Amino acid sequence: MSPAKQTSGERLPYLLAKLKAPRVLERLEQTAALAREQAWPYERFLETLLEAEVFARDASGARMRVRAAGFPALKTLQDFDWSAQPSAEKPLVLHLAQLAWIEERGNVCFLGPPGTGKTHLAIALGLKACERGHRVAFATAQEWVSRLEQAQDRNQLEQELRRLERYHLLVVDEVGYLPLERQAANLLFALVSRRYERGSIIVTSNRGFEQWGEILGDAMVAAALIDRLVHHATMITLKGKSYRLRERGLDVTPAAQAPSLRDSA
């Protein structure tokens, strides 16, 4: 046996380890045998190995982004009961799942009564964003305000807002479930204003925009926040009966209905 044949491929484990490509090494022997059997071109052999590595890295990265996002639960579009919630506008939501609006720094607003699927859809779109390589952070409006208040107390509000700019998508859940004090409303406005045409936001709220002045305790702050939020936004208003009440056998419609709003500017 010639020296060339004795040493052929012996350095591959070392080289692949240096390249941090363990999936290539795992599949190398089987893929090489298949390539020899089917007389693959060299390019197809290399492409097949590298695809396995890239797919595995993408999946691993997506899992890390999902964990870092802080979702309260993992809910997908496949899990959503479209038949029970026709106002969700399935074609529009599936279009949003293509995520072009994130590339365009647009926003999405889900409005409607409690229990109608707003948070479910927000999480589902957030998961899609994680899978596509986007950094996402999820929190309720109260949690975002608390986070910014803590930064302000440390005299680091500007640094925190700048750090949040690194996220492609922020999800602000449950705007309006609890009223905010004026200072808290100003901080929420600062967050939305900083994101304007720089990064995307998903907002969920059980209150119509005409009620946000009451929620935020300042009609002018509310108007300025809404103006920035909806300028490049898709609005979806969910109606009808609560999923959670339906599951418990309580077939009632929540009293607070959000007004019908939709704009896909």
C-alpha atoms as one frame of an Amber mdcrd trajectory, in Angstrom:
protein
   0.000   0.000   0.000   1.455   3.375  -0.972   2.214   6.088   1.611  -0.416
   8.296  -0.032  -3.127   5.714   0.585  -1.919   5.085   4.136  -2.233   8.740
   5.065  -5.279   9.680   2.962  -7.901  11.219   5.226  -6.001  10.576   8.462
  -5.754  14.285   9.282  -9.454  14.946   8.692 -10.515  14.465  12.359  -7.851
  16.948  13.437  -8.742  19.453  10.722 -12.482  19.205  11.345 -11.935  19.628
  15.084  -9.925  22.800  14.404 -12.758  24.041  12.198 -15.284  23.112  14.914
 -17.282  21.011  12.452 -18.248  17.873  14.426 -21.284  17.043  12.248 -19.075
  16.795   9.186 -16.885  14.289  11.011 -19.934  12.303  12.186 -21.249  11.980
   8.626 -17.932  11.783   6.783 -17.514   8.000   6.493 -21.132   7.297   5.491
 -21.295  10.212   3.054 -17.929   9.291   1.495 -19.117   5.713   0.947 -22.311
   6.955  -0.691 -20.381   9.403  -2.848 -18.036   6.660  -4.075 -20.931   4.290
  -4.729 -22.899   6.857  -6.745 -19.879   8.586  -8.316 -20.780  12.026  -6.957
 -18.891  15.047  -8.219 -16.521  16.440  -5.579 -18.711  19.526  -5.264 -21.808
  17.497  -4.327 -19.854  15.549  -1.723 -18.596  18.742  -0.092 -21.987  20.429
  -0.310 -23.734  17.497   1.384 -21.306  17.508   4.302 -21.395  21.273   4.786
 -25.200  21.390   4.603 -25.407  18.983   7.539 -23.098  21.216   9.579 -24.945
  24.414   8.687 -28.383  22.931   9.439 -27.178  21.668  12.816 -25.649  25.036
  13.687 -28.810  26.865  12.648 -30.920  24.589  14.833 -28.578  25.023  17.780
 -28.526  28.791  17.353 -32.324  28.918  17.143 -32.628  26.966  20.394 -30.283
  29.405  22.111 -32.207  32.413  20.780 -35.517  30.908  21.937 -34.144  30.341
  25.437 -32.741  33.862  25.580 -35.998  35.464  24.380 -37.838  34.785  27.630
 -41.078  33.447  26.161 -43.530  32.394  28.912 -44.471  29.334  26.829 -43.705
  27.925  23.396 -46.713  28.396  21.128 -46.676  27.970  17.362 -48.927  28.916
  14.484 -49.618  25.204  13.966 -51.081  25.084  17.489 -53.436  28.008  16.920
 -57.154  27.198  16.573 -57.950  29.210  13.460 -61.489  27.833  13.187 -62.325
  29.150  16.650 -60.814  32.552  15.918 -61.620  33.550  12.309 -60.958  37.212
  13.100 -57.259  36.320  13.362 -57.069  36.619   9.555 -54.999  33.498   8.908
 -53.663  34.563   5.467 -52.392  37.834   6.925 -50.770  36.148   9.924 -49.101
  33.553   7.696 -47.830  36.408   5.549 -46.411  38.039   8.681 -44.693  34.735
   9.468 -42.481  35.359   6.422 -40.990  38.185   8.549 -40.418  40.751   5.805
 -41.764  43.354   8.244 -38.820  42.723  10.580 -36.381  43.412   7.770 -38.346
  46.629   7.139 -38.336  47.585  10.865 -42.114  47.361  10.963 -44.423  46.529
  13.876 -47.392  44.281  14.569 -50.263  45.077  16.955 -52.689  42.452  18.250
 -55.745  43.986  19.913 -58.730  42.232  21.480 -60.377  40.876  24.608 -58.529
  38.638  27.071 -58.098  35.027  26.061 -58.564  35.448  22.318 -55.060  34.423
  21.244 -53.086  37.681  21.116 -50.147  36.423  23.179 -50.209  33.056  21.392
 -49.774  34.734  18.003 -47.139  37.133  19.341 -45.095  34.219  20.695 -45.545
  32.242  17.475 -44.186  35.109  15.376 -41.367  35.580  17.890 -40.421  31.910
  17.567 -40.381  32.232  13.794 -38.049  35.199  14.159 -35.707  33.180  16.397
 -35.645  30.372  13.851 -34.686  32.848  11.119 -31.717  34.144  13.068 -33.272
  37.231  14.687 -32.629  38.195  18.308 -35.915  38.493  20.212 -36.870  39.617
  23.726 -40.309  39.038  25.262 -41.802  40.718  28.346 -45.050  42.228  29.528
 -45.438  46.006  29.472 -45.054  46.049  33.256 -41.865  43.985  33.039 -40.396
  46.283  30.372 -41.180  49.306  32.539 -39.587  47.673  35.592 -36.481  46.852
  33.572 -36.168  50.444  32.363 -36.873  51.840  35.838 -34.018  49.772  37.247
 -31.711  51.048  34.499 -32.813  54.617  35.223 -32.126  54.140  38.938 -28.571
  53.124  38.000 -28.291  56.156  35.682 -27.966  53.716  32.782 -31.227  54.224
  30.900 -29.474  55.369  27.745 -27.123  52.379  27.844 -30.063  50.001  28.300
 -32.000  51.494  25.386 -28.871  51.272  23.247 -28.361  47.639  24.276 -31.949
  46.795  23.320 -31.261  48.148  19.840 -29.270  44.963  19.242 -32.523  43.005
  19.289 -34.322  42.709  15.979 -37.696  42.227  17.701 -39.156  43.185  21.076
 -42.506  41.783  22.205 -44.461  44.043  24.584 -47.284  41.926  25.952 -50.391
  42.966  27.884 -50.386  46.731  27.387 -53.398  47.973  29.310 -53.944  45.111
  31.725 -52.713  47.424  34.455 -52.598  51.236  34.294 -49.166  52.858  34.334
 -48.028  55.836  36.337 -46.900  58.817  34.301 -43.174  58.132  34.777 -43.685
  54.502  33.758 -45.620  55.656  30.688 -42.741  57.951  29.766 -40.345  55.019
  29.938 -42.578  52.903  27.704 -42.732  55.815  25.281 -38.920  56.052  25.365
 -38.700  52.365  24.423 -41.149  52.643  21.514 -39.657  55.923  20.336 -36.134
  54.477  20.346 -37.310  51.523  18.240 -39.020  53.753  15.663 -37.644  52.781
  12.221 -34.699  51.065  13.953 -36.203  47.791  15.123 -39.503  45.928  15.286
 -42.061  45.601  18.059 -45.020  43.310  18.586 -47.606  44.766  20.973 -50.605
  42.990  22.458 -53.370  44.884  24.243 -56.884  44.250  25.492 -57.701  47.937
  25.107 -58.369  50.009  22.013 -56.006  52.859  21.188 -58.594  55.452  22.179
 -58.262  54.107  25.748 -54.481  54.310  25.909 -54.557  57.853  27.257 -56.267
  56.437  30.324 -53.856  53.496  30.502 -50.778  55.714  30.270 -52.178  58.516
  32.375 -51.315  61.137  29.753 -53.187  61.637  26.499 -50.274  63.430  24.829
 -47.791  60.679  25.676 -50.295  58.086  24.461 -50.841  59.917  21.167 -47.091
  60.260  20.545 -46.480  56.587  21.394 -49.319  55.362  19.168 -48.154  57.579
  16.308 -44.698  55.946  16.309 -46.050  52.474  16.898 -48.607  52.362  14.075
 -46.749  54.339  11.396 -45.242  51.159   9.951 -47.562  48.589  11.493 -49.920
  45.769  10.714 -52.947  45.712  13.034 -55.002  42.626  13.779 -58.063  42.814
  16.005 -59.191  39.556  17.583 -62.821  39.197  18.586 -65.117  36.706  20.208
 -64.966  34.331  23.115 -62.021  33.558  25.341 -60.078  30.378  24.586 -59.433
  29.880  28.276 -63.099  30.229  29.249 -64.132  27.933  26.390 -61.696  25.275
  27.579 -63.306  25.440  31.016 -66.764  25.101  29.534 -67.715  28.714  30.227
 -69.073  29.812  26.866 -69.138  33.570  27.460 -67.853  36.586  25.614 -65.514
  38.970  27.509 -67.113  42.331  28.147 -64.187  44.449  26.964 -64.025  44.331
  23.172 -61.294  46.221  21.369 -62.492  48.347  18.457 -61.971  47.065  14.950
 -58.631  48.405  13.760 -56.562  47.241  10.850 -53.867  48.949   8.869 -50.993
  47.424   6.995 -49.149  50.556   6.057
